[in-house]
Amino acid sequence: MSEGNQDSAEVEALIPSASEKASTKKRATAKAGKVVKKVRKVVRKKKASKESSTAKFIKYAALFLLVTQMVGLVLLMRYTRTHQAADQPLYLASTAVFVMEVMKFVICCIVIAYQTGGDLIGELQHHVLESPMEMLKLCVPSLLYTVQNNLLYLALTNLDASTYQVCYQLKILTTALFSAILLQRKFSTLKWISLVILTVGVAVVQISGSGDKHAKVVEGAHSHRFIGLVAVLCAACTSGFSGVYFEKILKGSTTTLWIRNVQMGLPSIIIAFLGVYIKDSAAVSQHGFWGGYTAAVWTVVTVQAAGGLIVAVVVKYADNVLKVFATSFSIIISCVISAIWFDFHATYTFILGAGLVVIATVIYSKPEGKRARPPVLPTSTTATSR
């Protein structure tokens, strides 16, 4: 081989072949792909960590709001129904329900106007005036919710807050029964056992005789307590039936929360207004529509209206575990605050009954297997929200 051919061969040996180039490019691409995957993995981890922190914050905020609504509203209502100035009449529950419905309606209209860029009239025309059948269907739960709210005022006029909180958990039982009847929903044996425990717990609380100082100083306290218990039981029944009926007629509906509250608010306002003058026309004529209203009463009405809507929005971020915690905490906190604020004395029988109710709530909320259809817990997590 000549010297020129030898140099040429050496140069060709130094130049990578096409296959080597392809192999090198493939290795570089694979290496770059690994780097990209690692970067993406790190980004995903950071994003997941951030979302996890946000989710935790939302859940704890939801828990706080649920407990605050459950406890605060009940205690405030009890306070306003048992503390009135000597020279002022007790405010009328029927007028408070009417004002609350008007407030809720106005708040929902403001939100709808904001969401639609000011097209409130068009939304109302489409969902109210042009939907007469749907409005007619909603008159039933509207009537029931209005009756329920009046019953809760009656209950807290005659019952201490702690007994009320425990007994009102019967709405779980009524919701389950109406779900089985109207929706043919099936429940596991464990859930039926929990409902029995719940009923026993409420019965134990009823016979415990526990009460606050206001229950003890009122003449005929036992008859007043009986009226309060009947009011709570009727409220639990209206809550269970209205919730199940609402699900049955509107299953699969895509209407927003705000529109739905406007649709239900209109008949509720009319029904509440009629209730004022059918039930309390004489008292209104004597003391006026706003007779007995104080800053505390206005606070109750505002919390009842705005708080119910806020909690309704928050509930979608709260899973069953948080709802159970909220219910349990509300019972415990109500007992503690009632003991401090209202001189509530819990007997051992009351503690046993309340404990059974909490246990039953936890068991009932336990997830079932895949074959079982999950029951509907009451959508009303507060005394008066819908």
Secondary structure, 3 states (H helix, E strand, C coil): CCHHHHHHHHHHHHCCCHHHHHHHHHHHHHHHHHHHHHHHHHHHHHHHHHHHHHHHHHHHHHHHHHHHHHHHHHHHHHHHHHCCCCCCCCCCHHHHHHHHHHHHHHHHHHHHHHHCCCCHHHHHHHHHHCCHHHHHHHHHHHHHHHHHHHHHHHHHHHCCHHHHHHHCCHHHHHHHHHHHHHCCCCCCHHHHHHHHHHHHHHHHHHCCCCECHHHHHCCCHHHHHHHHHHHHHHHHHHHHHHHHHHHHHHCCCCCCHHHHHHHHHHHHHHHHHHHHHHHCHHHHHHHCCCCCCCHHHHHHHHHHHHHHHHHHHHHHHCCHHHHHHHHHHHHHHHHHHHHHHCCCECCHHHHHHHHHHHHHHHHHCCCCCCCCCCCCCCCCCCCCCC
